[in-house]
C-alpha cells in the first residue's frame, strides 16, 4: 500500500526555486564574500609587512591613502602587480560588495518567484546602496 504524497513548499524538485534554496544560496554568497575578503586582506597584509615591516611608522601625522588607491580600477591594477596595500584595499572592496551582491541576488530571486512588489522594494534598496557607494 502506497502512502499519498502531499505537496509542500519545502519539498521542491531539484532545480526549482523555493525560499529554502534561496536562503541557502544567499548564505553561501555571504560566507564566500566574507571569507574571500578576509583572505585578501590577510594576504595583502602579509605581503605588505614582508616588504615594509622594517619601516618605523610615524603616528604623529596621519597620511591617507595615495591617489593610486582611491579608485576601483587603480586598486585592481595595483593588486595585479602584487602591491600589499592594493590587495588589502581589494579585500575591503570585496567586503563592501558582498551585501550589495546579496541585495542584487534577492531582486533576481524575487523576480523568479514572481513577487513583483518585493522586486520593486529590493531594487529601490539596491539603488540607494549603489548611489551611496558611487554617487558623489
C-alpha positions in Angstrom: 0.0 0.0 0.0 1.5 3.3 -1.0 1.2 6.5 1.0 -0.2 9.5 -0.6 2.2 12.4 -1.3 1.5 15.8 -0.3 2.9 18.9 -2.0 4.5 21.5 0.2 6.9 24.3 -0.5 9.7 22.5 1.3 9.6 19.5 -1.0 10.7 21.2 -4.2 12.0 19.4 -7.2 15.7 19.8 -8.0 16.3 22.9 -10.0 13.1 24.5 -8.7 13.3 27.8 -6.8 11.9 28.0 -3.3 12.5 30.0 -0.1 14.8 27.4 1.5 17.0 27.1 -1.6 17.3 30.9 -2.0 18.3 31.2 1.7 21.0 28.6 1.2 22.4 30.4 -1.8 22.3 33.7 -0.1 24.1 32.2 2.9 26.8 30.7 0.7 27.1 34.1 -1.1 27.6 35.9 2.1 30.1 33.4 3.6 32.1 33.3 0.3 32.3 37.0 0.1 33.4 37.4 3.7 36.0 34.6 3.5 37.4 35.9 0.2 37.6 39.4 1.7 39.4 38.1 4.8 41.8 36.0 2.7 42.6 39.0 0.5 43.2 41.3 3.5 45.3 38.7 5.2 47.4 38.0 2.1 47.8 41.7 1.4 48.8 42.4 5.0 51.4 39.6 5.0 52.8 40.9 1.7 52.9 44.4 2.9 54.6 43.5 6.2 57.1 41.3 4.3 58.1 44.3 2.1 57.7 47.2 4.6 57.7 45.6 8.1 61.1 47.2 8.9 59.8 50.7 8.3 59.2 52.7 11.5 55.7 54.2 11.4 55.1 57.8 12.2 51.9 58.0 14.3 52.2 61.8 14.8 50.9 62.6 11.4 48.1 60.9 9.6 48.7 60.1 5.9 45.7 58.9 3.9 45.8 56.5 1.0 47.7 57.7 -2.0 45.8 58.8 -5.1 46.8 55.5 -6.7 44.5 53.6 -4.3 41.3 55.7 -4.4 39.6 54.2 -7.4 38.5 50.6 -8.0 40.4 50.4 -11.3 43.6 51.6 -9.6 43.1 49.1 -6.8 42.7 46.2 -9.2 45.7 47.3 -11.2 47.8 47.6 -8.0 46.6 44.1 -6.8 47.7 42.6 -10.2 51.2 43.9 -9.6 51.1 42.3 -6.1 51.2 45.6 -4.1 50.2 44.7 -0.5 48.2 47.9 0.1 46.3 47.4 -3.1 45.4 43.8 -2.2 44.2 45.0 1.2 42.0 47.6 -0.5 40.7 44.9 -2.9 39.7 42.8 0.1 37.8 45.8 1.6 36.1 46.3 -1.8 35.0 42.7 -1.8 33.7 43.0 1.7 31.7 46.1 0.8 30.4 44.4 -2.4 29.2 41.3 -0.6 26.0 42.7 0.9 25.3 44.7 -2.3 25.6 41.4 -4.2 23.1 39.8 -1.7 20.6 42.6 -2.4 21.0 42.1 -6.2 20.6 38.4 -5.9 17.5 38.9 -3.8 16.0 41.0 -6.5 16.6 38.3 -9.1 15.2 35.6 -6.7 12.0 37.7 -6.1 11.6 38.1 -9.9 12.0 34.4 -10.4 9.3 33.8 -7.8 7.2 36.5 -9.5 6.9 38.5 -6.3 7.0 41.9 -8.0 6.3 44.1 -5.0 9.4 42.8 -3.3 11.3 43.1 -6.6 10.5 46.8 -6.6 11.3 47.3 -3.0 14.6 45.4 -3.4 15.6 47.4 -6.5 14.9 50.6 -4.6 17.2 49.4 -1.8 19.8 48.4 -4.3 19.6 51.8 -6.0 20.1 53.6 -2.6 23.1 51.4 -1.9 24.7 52.0 -5.2 24.0 55.7 -5.1 25.6 55.9 -1.6 28.7 54.0 -2.8 29.1 55.5 -6.3 27.3 58.8 -6.2 29.2 61.8 -5.0 
